Amino acid sequence: MSLRIVVCVKYVPDATGDRHFAEDLTTDRDAVDGLLSELDEYAVEQALQIAENADDAEVTVVTVGPEDATDALRKALSMGADKGVHVEDDDLHGTDVFGTSLVLAKAIEHVGYDVVVCGMASTDGTMGVLPAILAERLGVPQVTLLTEVSVGDGKVTGRREGDAASEQVEAALPAVVSVTDRSGEARYPSFKGIMAAKKKPVETLDLEDLELEAEQVGLEGAWTAVESATARPARTAGEIVTDEGEGAKQLAAFLAERKFI
């Protein structure tokens, strides 16, 4: 039987762009270009390596997001994944990590899985809790924050590097795994891979397909909310010291006044 590997990926605003909040205090995703979260590229890479070391395996990438989130799927498909699943619904706007984990769990159950691979966090929300919540919703064990991971003999094993120790962990399949940015550099899509990705299947689902109600997700169903946001003040010009023989003293006085020295 084929090993069913599912990778959760996220379409995030480009960190180099001018990001800000919309009027409803959600991220204004229309005002900045988006891309596949860099930390999720490590998850795709590890999923592909697991598949390459298996006798028979299929890698499915799943994302939840607006129409443009298909770009994140295509990037993962161009790296080598076999197919994609895109959950898109207008009622998902404003969904927090708890709602997202619910939608992902339903989508993953729809696809079927043996192991689910996630990145350690998203580069926009950076909460890092989704893999654990997802495992709870699926009712399976979790092995998270791994720098090494392998699958075989009905279990997943890996290494977790901590401040004081290196741990070897394992769990019986099915299971949820998350990998860190120290798990190995993600491969670059080849031209052949990019062209092949255009022909790979991407299934689109909505809330009705997953038997979910609008009230369970979106801003209405969110467990968390942004109450206020203040724009970062513009950078001001620094103080210029003209060195006429007293520059060092003026610099020392400046640093001492601000208790840097």
Secondary structure by P-SEA (a helix, b strand, c coil): ccbbbbbbbbbccccccccccccccccccccccccccaaaaaaaaaaaaaaaacccbbbbbbbbccccaaaaaaaaaaacccccccccccccccccaaaaaaaaaaaaaaacccbbbbcccccccccccaaaaaaaaacccccccccccccccccccbbbbcccbbbbbbbcccbbbbbcccccccccccaaaaaaaaabbbbbbccccccccccccccccccccccccccccccccccccccccaaaaaaaaaaaaaccc
